[in-house]
Amino acid sequence: MALVVKLDDLELHQMNVKTALLN
């Protein structure tokens, strides 16, 4: 269960990084 949350966290972090690069 924790692993799934960690994967979601990682994906969310990647999206945040991409958004930051776009701005």
C-alpha positions as CSV (number, residue, x, y, z in Angstrom):
1,M,0.0,0.0,0.0
2,A,2.8,2.4,1.0
3,L,4.6,1.6,-2.2
4,V,1.6,2.6,-4.3
5,V,1.4,6.0,-2.4
6,K,5.1,6.4,-3.0
7,L,4.7,5.8,-6.8
8,D,1.8,8.3,-6.9
9,D,4.0,10.8,-5.0
10,L,6.8,10.4,-7.5
11,E,4.5,10.9,-10.5
12,L,3.0,14.0,-8.8
13,H,6.5,15.3,-8.2
14,Q,7.4,14.7,-11.9
15,M,4.3,16.7,-13.0
16,N,5.3,19.5,-10.6
17,V,8.8,19.6,-12.1
18,K,7.4,19.7,-15.7
19,T,5.1,22.5,-14.7
20,A,7.9,24.4,-13.1
21,L,10.0,24.0,-16.3
22,L,7.1,25.3,-18.4
23,N,6.6,28.4,-16.4
